[in-house]
Structures are given as structure tokens and as C-alpha cells.
Amino acid sequence: MAKTVASDSKKSIKSMLVSREEFLKAKPLRHPSSTWQRDEKGLHVRVPRKRASLLRFIPLVRERRVLLDEQGALVWSLCDGEHQIREIAREMSERFNMRVPDAEAALQLYFVHLSKSGLIGFVLPESTRKRYHRRLNRTEKAVEKGSG
């Protein structure tokens, strides 16, 4: 069961544990090939799918389509790599009459879903990126040492 941002001290962004503060400083970024269009039903988002080489002869839908409601559309509009999750939570709080901790918790779950769907990525704070790269370098060295 997922824990809320307000009560959980560590979050995971793409299999990397980050503190609550680092999570709130992350800047979500829409998939660069995504397109979207608004109509009376909501915001329709389209993202091209990767084609698996074994499945190239099987007809597949070539894009992932998602319909976002009013809250989702607001969040999507702010996933530009410039707005921190903290800022998006404040905007949601003001626009939809929510408490900021509730908006943060909702965003944590929503961003996990969008990220797993390949619709967004994250621009991480500098300190988090440095820590991630140090960990990645240690892992690569351990793999090289074990195979050599």
C-alpha cells in the first residue's frame, strides 16, 4: 500500500529513494513527443509508443492516449520542467480548495502513475542528481569488478 507524501519520509522517483524535500523540489517534465488537445470531455494527451522488435508485425496502437480531467489538465500544464512539485501542489490547493499536504499526497500518487506510463520524467535537484550519479558510478565499478 502506498504511503502519502505527508507521512512518508522517503519517496521513490524512478526506483531512486529521495527525501520528501527532494521530491517536492523535483520538476516534472512532459514526454518531449507528447501532444495534447482540449475539448468538452477534458484534455486528450497522446504519447508515441516504443515498438518492440518482436512485435513489429502485430498491429498495435502506435500511441498511448490518456484523457485528463480538470485537475489532471492543470497538473499537465505545469509539467514543463520549470515548476517544482511543491509549486504545483500550492496551485492545486488554491484552485481546488485542498489542503497543501493533501495536494502533495495526491501528486505523489499521480506522478508515479504518469511516470510508469511514460508520460513524464523529472528534473531532479542538483544535490539529488549528484547523489544518483555517485551511486550509479559505484554500481558500475562493482559490476566491472565482479565480471573481471
Helices and strands as residue ranges (DSSP letters): E 10-13, E 16-19, H 20-25, E 27-30, E 35-39, E 42-48, G 53-55, E 63-68, H 70-78, H 85-96, H 100-116, E 120-123, H 126-147
